[in-house]
Amino acid sequence: MQAIRQCSACARHAVGGLVRNQDVSLLQRRSASSIRYLRYVVLKEAVIQKPGELTNPTHISLASLSVGHGLWQVEDLSHNSLIRRAASVLTDSSSTFLSQATLALTEALTDYSKAVHSRITFQKRYLASLGKMSPSEEESLRRAISGWRAEAAERLNECKHYDSTWINAVNISKMAAEAAYSSGAHQASILVQTNIQVAQSQVEEARKLSAEADKKLAETKVEEIQRMAEYNAFLDGNEHEVHEAYLRED
């Protein structure tokens, strides 16, 4: 009988242990299920939150719960974060504006320089050929000089127009850089400042080329005045000699 009671006690103990193990397993499953449900609810609430509620620190802290061992996390939607993002967008836009304005201005300055140099080339050719050309050749060179003069004037107007646009782009970029720095977007601010320096360097180089073209054009104009004076004096001298010869014949 004693052995039977011991066996019965062992059996009850074993059954109790089995039940407890089953309870623990059930609790674990329920716990895991509850955690999954909690995550689902948090994510669902984070998605359907109204814009005003998303800035609430309580909602943000809940929305920031990690899911899947921290591999997924709802973005930070605090005021500071949104301001930094907006500042970054502003710097991107201002950089694009500055880049396009710089390209337009440098191309206009380059085209102006080319037009001036072409005019100088034809003017020098004309001056070197004075008195040696046929009337048709002289007229052709005059038309070429006039055409390049008009081309240079048109390109110069473009330079003035794009120069104003470029200055505005630089000023806007400077303000964007300051706004980005004050908002905490330091990297974006540094990038814009670098873009400004590059743009200024490119425009300065293009302006040097156009200034050199203007200088050569001024020198050519002085040369033209001297050459035309010499040529006119030569013509006047020939006419005077012809007149005296005519008087001697009489």
Order of alpha helices (4+ residues) and beta strands (2+ residues): alpha-alpha-alpha-alpha-alpha-alpha
